[in-house]
Amino acid sequence: MKALRWILAAAAVLLAASAAAADDALPRLRVHLPRTVTVEADAIRLGMISVVRAEDEALERLATDLPMGRSPWDREELVIDRPTVLGRLASQGLKGDCVELTGADRVVITRRHAAVGAEDLVRAAKAFLEEQSPAPKGCAWRLLREPEALAVPAGGKTDLVPRRLPRAVDGEACIEVAAAVEGRQIGAVQLVFRLGHPHYRLVAVADVPVGSPVRPDNTEMQTVLKDQPQPGTWAPPYGQVALRPIRAGEAVDPNLVRPSQPQLLVRRNDNVVMRITGELFQVTDIGQAQENGYQGELIRVRNVGSGRIIIARVMADGSVEPAFAGAQP
């Protein structure tokens, strides 16, 4: 009996040693999970969210490239825990007794962000607007305000999808540009454009002293965009003389020049039209000139209705305009 017990004990020792040797022969994989991680790609692999180590290079590469699902969307958090990692490894034939897990019990995954720049947003909106609503000849759509950059998930392909929104204001268009990743909208911005009409103006290319004429050789014609069409009566003031010094680079405003041989346009006690003109409005009233006036001159005018006297400038058509900002006719 003693001999039999001795034989059984020896067999047990041999079996344990054999099992340990078999365990040592199995490939070993070490996976360390951090608490949080940020990714950029659209799909997650185990090597992106953990530290994978193995003596066998093929085993380490297999585990590193193991798919773990999609990346989180914007402002979304995904959680992968230890059982999920072990389950994915088991699907590749790596049982739990071959894997050593360390670190956190679960890893929280977020998506890194990139930015779609304002230039790209404006370019997409303008191209769409010009295709859908081409500006009339000579006109152009002007952006009223530069948009902020749009945050999108990094690493993926972002599509910009523009569409036109209703706009109650004539001459304006509102374009919404949405950013989409894999067909899912991430964010959007709205850009408002206004139709600009070409206006011609003269700009001095050299100093024009008082009393000197405005000529093609001391000015150049430029085009600017404004909200309203330019009156058809506009003509370059060539031959007119400067009322005050006009510096190089300064626009030759009609109020800065007068005809070389001024004509008396307003006589004392004449009734005149008093006019204030803005981009989208015009206010008129009747006044009585208190003195004679040539084009461009400042004269006193009494408002017939209120009796108030203001300083006004004589215009080419014989009307007058208040000479100081905020003055009422």
TORTOR-326734 format. One record per residue (C-alpha): x, z, y. Coordinates in pm, whole numbers, plus 50000, padded with zeros to 5 digits. Layout:
residues N
XZY...
//
This chain:
residues 329
500005000050000502795008550241504394975250169501084957450239500644975050575504184966350666503544929750583500314929150792502044945351090504874920551073502384891651056500564904651364503844906351555504704871051452501264858351556501544874951900505004860651949503744826351846500824828852093503164839452374505484810752295502504787052298501444801252638504934796252772504824760252651501664752852858502254736253199501854761453481500204753453818500244775954124497624771554397497664792554715494494792354929494664800355303491704816155480491084786655714492324750955742491644721255972491634685855834491564651055986490664627655698487134617955596487614630855240489244663555129491914666454861493234698854714496664694254870495054693355219493494727755188496034746654974499684749054878500164733554531503304739754325504274730953965507514725453777506024693853632506024667653912503214647253754501034678353727501744687954091500894652854209497664652554003496524685854151497554676654508495484644654499492464661054333489284651454531487374681354673484514663454854483804651155205485204665155528482974685855757481014669256034481364678156399480924715956452480344720756076482224744755847482634738655474483624766255230485504760954903486024791754683488224799254384485604790854116485124756654277488874750054267489114761053903486104739653813487634708453971490944714953793489144720253462487494686253503491024671953488491864691353171493634720553341492124752653205492104785153396494824801153187497204773953312496434780253679497694808353896495494812754206496794832854502495774838254862492204840354989489084840954774487754811254970488984787055234486884777455542487404740955639486804725855985487424691156127490074683656387488784665456696490024635456888488674620357209487174586857301488594580857649486534572557957488084537857975486824529157625483334542257703483134522658030484464491157863481834492857587478994499757833480034472458078480454445957807476994454157672475414453958020476974420858119475784405557793472224418557823471814415958204474434393158359474974399858729473924371558966476674348659085479034366559319477564400759233478974426658992477874458658820479614489358968479984522358783478644550858997480514579358825483344580858572482224597058243483944625558065485864618157743483774621657426484994644657146484824629656794486244639756454489874629356419491164606956145488004586456090486794553256232484574558156536482044531356633480684529356989477014519157000475594511357348471924508057441470044504257767467784532457888464824528058126465744531758495463194534658776465614525559056465834488559139469324474259114470524501658878471074502158501471664531858269473654525357951473954551857681477054548857463476824567757134479814575656911479064572356539481154579956230479934564955901476574557756066476094593656184475884598956561478424624556680477704624157055476664602057345477224597557718475134580157984476694557158242474814545058551475714511558708474544497359040474434460659128476954452959400476434423959641479404406159798480044413060166482684394460363484734412260626487784406160840490784429260811493624428761061497004419160914498744426561247497994449161542495454434161783495894448862136492974455062374491704422062516493544400862256491494376062052490754378961683492184348361508492664336061149496424342461179496084379661267493294387261018492384379660659489004375860491488184401260220485214406459990483714440559917480664450559715477704468459873474254478659757472344454159978472904416760034474834407360346472664393260627472784355360640473584356861012477034371860956479944351061081483624359861129484204371361489486994346361557487674341961929486204375462025488524400762189489314436562094487544464162286490244488762174493494485261978492864473661621495594484561384496954463861094494904471460780491814481260981488514463160927487364443561232484014460561283481534442661514481634473161742485374467961798485104433461954483184414662222482934378162329485884366362534483464358362818480924386262790477294378262857474954402763024472464410562748470614440662890469604446963251468754480063409465094490363355464654464263077462774475862769465044473062463464674478162089466474509561975467544506561611469204528361345470104509261027471234524660698471844510560352468234515760242466324521460565465824510560925464214530361212463194513661539461754525561869461394513262227463764524362502464424516162867467944506662974469294528763250472064504163341473254468763276475034462262946477224435962786477684431662410479614460962264479314482362576477974517862579475014523562813472444550862874469004543962727465864564862773463454567462481460074556862623458154579862389460194611762409461914607062743465244616162582468334597962710471004587562459474214567762467473754534762282475824503962210474554469462308474334446462008474654408462002470884403361968470094424662277469024455362080470864488562106472054513461848472884550461906476654552961936477064587461778476334598161420473124618061391471684605861721467974598161709466424568261893
//
